[in-house]
Amino acid sequence: MVISAADRIEQALARIEAAATARAYANARLARRHALLRERMEEAVAAIDALIAAEAAPEQA
């Protein structure tokens, strides 16, 4: 079976498009995970700040 140059180019373009789609999906997934982690870290830091403030409040009174 002989595959023409145009067919090979079409096949290569299909592979490139599939790879680009997969990469875009992976990037979007990573961005969502990063946003979730950032939100959780902000909540954790706020909780720690609240604990420190509660510990310091009796000392200031």
C-alpha positions in Angstrom: 0.0 0.0 0.0 1.4 3.3 -1.1 0.7 6.4 1.0 1.1 9.7 -0.7 2.9 12.6 0.8 -0.4 14.5 1.2 -1.8 11.5 3.1 1.3 11.5 5.4 0.9 15.2 6.0 -2.8 14.8 6.8 -1.9 12.0 9.3 0.8 14.1 10.9 -1.6 17.0 11.2 -4.2 14.7 12.9 -1.5 13.6 15.4 -0.5 17.1 16.1 -4.1 18.2 16.6 -4.7 15.3 18.9 -1.6 16.1 20.9 -2.5 19.8 21.1 -6.0 18.9 22.4 -4.6 16.5 25.0 -2.1 19.2 26.1 -4.8 21.8 26.4 -6.9 19.5 28.4 -3.9 18.7 30.7 -3.2 22.4 31.1 -6.8 23.2 32.0 -6.8 20.3 34.5 -3.6 21.6 36.1 -5.0 25.1 36.3 -8.1 23.8 38.1 -6.0 21.8 40.5 -3.8 24.8 41.1 -6.8 27.0 41.8 -8.2 24.5 44.3 -4.9 24.1 46.0 -4.5 27.8 46.3 -8.0 28.2 47.8 -7.2 25.5 50.3 -3.9 27.1 51.3 -5.6 30.5 51.7 -8.2 28.8 54.0 -5.4 27.1 56.0 -3.5 30.3 56.4 -6.6 32.2 57.5 -7.3 29.4 60.1 -3.8 29.7 61.4 -4.1 33.5 61.5 -7.3 33.1 63.5 -5.6 30.7 65.9 -2.7 33.1 66.4 -5.0 36.0 67.0 -7.1 34.1 69.5 -3.9 33.1 71.4 -2.6 36.7 71.4 -6.0 38.2 72.4 -5.8 37.2 76.1 -2.2 38.4 76.3 -3.1 41.9 75.1 -6.0 42.3 77.5 
